[in-house]
Amino acid sequence: MSSAKSDQLLEILRDGGLTTLPAPVQLASGQWSRYFIDGKEALAAGADLRLAAEAISERVSDAGISFDAVGGLTLGADALAAAIALVSETNWFIVRKAPKGRGTDRRIEGARIGDGDHVLLVDDVVTTGGSILQAFDVVQATGAEVVAAVTLADRGDDAAREFAQRSVPYFPMATYHDLGIPRVGEEQAAATAG
């Protein structure tokens, strides 16, 4: 489903977040690519971040899904979670990559989530889904229900399969196809085959 805000968000991601590099770089997933997507840079302007939050909230709402808290794994989810919480008037939280090791030693900061909470998971860029799926496991362990997952850009197909297996609606705001880049792994396979 396309909307004016989703179309604007795609243009922001293409123009401000997608860089074609002269040589491949290793992504957080371990994959290599010449195409680097930086969701944080793309949404550095407050107006662009607000537009992304509104487009995401609209996409989830149009699917008939409601949530009381939004968050995901730091650092990719941080700005998105706060912005979506503002426009949707919900709570935000951030999942640490590891417990802090002091103080309260929590893995989840911000809103306390648990039984009865309906959570929207977010991330900026997904390649294989490792970060957003790690956040999913941490949230599930609290007793909260993940009602949907959203990413700004998805470079592959793995996360969609994983969320389908978990019966969780998954909404990439832009796919590799939308951005006009190869699916993760295709670029590397073509280079080694050639």
N, C-alpha and C positions, 0 to 999 in steps of 0.2 A: 504494500500500500504506500503510495507516494503522496506527500503533501508539500505545500510551498516551503514549510520550514525544513522538512527532510531534504528537499532539493537544494535549498540554501546551504544546509549543513554539508552535503556532499561536495558542493563547490568550495566551501571553506576547507574541507579536508584535502581536496585535490590541490588547491592553490597554496594553502598555508601549512600543510602537514606532510605532503608527499614529496620526497626528494629522490632523484635518480642519481646515484653515485657512480663515479668512474670505475670502481672495483667493488666486488661484493664485501659486505660486512657480516659478522656473525650476530644473529638476533638472540634475544634472551632464550628462545626455544632451542637454540643450538643450530638452527637452520641458517643458511647463508643467502643473502639477497643483495642486489644492487638497488632495490627499491625500499626505501626507509620511510616508514609512516610515523610521524611524531604528533600524536593527538594533543599532547600538552602544549606544544608550540602552536599548533593550529588554533587552539582555543585560548591562547594567552590573553586576548582582548576580552574584557568583561562582557561586551555585547555578544561576541561569538559564543562564549561559554553559556550565556543565558539562552541564546537561540538553540544550542545543542540540548540543554536541559529541557526546554519547552518541546522540542521535537521528540525527544525520548519519552517525556511524560505523555505527549499526545499519542505516540505509537502504542504505548502500553495501555493507555486508557481506551483507545479505539479497539483494542483486542479484548476489552471487557475485564481487564485485570486491575485490581486495586492493591495497594501496599501501604504499610505504615512506616517502613524504614528502608533506606537505600544505602548501599555501600559495597565495598569490595576490597581486594588486596591493594595495599599501598604499593606503589605510588600512582599506578595507573588509574585508580578509582577515586583518588582524593578530591580533586576539583569537581569532578562530575557528581560525586555523591553529595557534596555540599550544595552545589547549584541545583540539582534535582530536588533536594529536600526543600530548598527555598521556594522553587516554583510550584511544587506539589504540596507544600505545607505538611511535610512528613519529617521523620527523624533521619539523621545520617549516622553512619558508623564507618570505621576503617578497620580492616583486618591486618594486623601486623604479620610480617613474614615469619617471625618467631616471637615467643613471649619476651617481654622486656627484660626479665631476670631480676627485677627489683620492684619496690613499691607494691602495687596490686598484682603485678605479674600477669596482667590480662593479655589475651591475644586480640580481643576486640576492644577498640577505643571509641568514644562517642556514646551513642545511644546503647543502652543495655538491651539486648534482644534475647528472646527465649520463647517458651511455649506460648502459642497464640499469636505471635507476631508474623506478619506477612512481609517478606523481604524481596526487594528488587536488587539483584546483583548487577554491578556495572564494572566495566573495564574500558580502557581507552583503545588499545589495539590487541587483538587476539591472533596468534599464529597457530599454535596447536591447542590452545585452551588451558595450558598448565596453570596459569595464575588464577583465572576465574574459577577453574575447577577446584583449586586449593581453597579459595574463599568459600566455595559451595560447601566443601566438607567441614570447614570450621563453623560456618553458620548452621548447618544441619546438626552438628554436635550440640548446639545450644538448645535445640528443640524448636527453633523457629522454622517456618516453612518458606522455602524459596519459591516464589510464585512466578518469577520470570527472570531472565538474564538478558542484558543488553550490552553491546559493545559499539564503540564508534566505528571501528573498522575491523573486518575479519579477513585475514590473509589466506585462509584455507577452509577446509570443510570439517575438520576434526571436532571442533567445539559444537557445531550443529548436531553432529551424530551423537556426541556424548550427552548433550542436553535432551535430545529426543529419547535416548535410552532411559533417562531419568524422568521422563514425562514432564519436563520443564520447558515452557515456551521460550524460544531464543530469538532475539531480534538484533541482527547486525544492522546498524544504520547504513553502512557501506560495506560491500564485499570487494574482493580483489577484482571481480568482473566489473563492478561499478567504477572502480578506480582505474581500470585499464591496465592492470599489472598481472603478471603470471601468478597462478596459485602457488603458495609456498611449496617448495620441493620441485615444481616443474622447471623453474629456472635452472636449478642445480642439475637436474636430470638432463636437460637439454645441453648444458655445457659439457657434461661428462660424456654424453653420447656423440657430440660433435667433434 
